């Protein structure tokens, strides 16, 4: 029985050729995490990390002023 291969960059199933990105398996053992689409494969759309609400708030907040005295 062959398990589907998932791309470590876009997390989509790899239907064609795959390259070994990392030797080994996922820490949980739930699935193999060692495959990736070949470079330039149009099927691979790498995940974009969205900034968290906390990071957005920190970026928009004014810089803290240095404290004097005490």
C-alpha positions as CSV (number, residue, x, y, z in Angstrom):
1,X,0.0,0.0,0.0
2,X,1.4,3.4,-1.0
3,X,0.6,6.5,1.0
4,X,0.1,9.9,-0.7
5,X,3.0,12.2,-0.7
6,X,2.4,15.8,0.7
7,X,4.6,18.8,-0.2
8,X,6.3,20.3,2.9
9,X,6.0,23.8,1.2
10,X,2.4,24.0,0.1
11,X,0.8,21.0,2.0
12,X,-0.9,19.7,-1.2
13,X,-0.8,16.2,-2.4
14,X,2.0,15.5,-4.9
15,X,0.5,13.8,-7.9
16,X,3.6,13.6,-10.1
17,X,7.3,13.5,-9.4
18,X,8.5,14.4,-5.9
19,X,11.9,15.3,-4.5
20,X,13.1,14.3,-1.0
21,X,13.3,17.6,0.9
22,X,14.3,16.1,4.3
23,X,15.4,12.6,5.4
24,X,13.0,11.3,8.0
25,X,9.4,11.5,9.1
26,X,7.1,13.8,11.0
27,X,7.5,13.9,14.7
28,X,4.0,12.6,15.3
29,X,4.4,9.8,12.8
30,X,1.1,10.8,11.2
31,X,2.5,11.2,7.8
32,X,5.8,11.4,6.0
33,X,7.1,15.0,5.9
34,X,10.0,14.5,3.6
35,X,8.7,15.3,0.1
36,X,8.4,18.4,-2.0
37,X,7.3,19.4,-5.5
38,X,10.3,19.7,-7.8
39,X,11.6,23.3,-8.2
40,X,9.4,25.4,-10.5
41,X,6.4,22.9,-10.5
42,X,3.3,25.0,-11.1
43,X,1.3,22.7,-8.8
44,X,3.3,24.0,-5.8
45,X,1.9,27.2,-4.2
46,X,3.9,27.8,-1.1
47,X,2.0,28.8,2.0
48,X,2.0,32.5,2.9
49,X,2.1,33.1,6.7
50,X,-0.3,35.8,7.7
51,X,0.8,38.1,10.4
52,X,-0.9,37.4,13.7
53,X,-3.2,40.0,15.3
54,X,-0.6,40.4,18.1
55,X,2.1,41.2,15.6
56,X,-0.1,43.6,13.7
57,X,-0.9,45.5,16.9
58,X,2.7,45.7,17.9
59,X,3.7,47.0,14.5
60,X,1.0,49.7,14.7
61,X,1.7,50.7,18.3
62,X,3.9,53.8,19.0
63,X,7.4,53.0,20.1
64,X,7.8,52.9,23.9
65,X,9.5,56.0,25.5
66,X,12.5,55.3,27.8
67,X,11.7,55.6,31.5
68,X,13.7,58.1,33.5
69,X,14.2,58.3,37.3
70,X,13.2,55.9,40.0
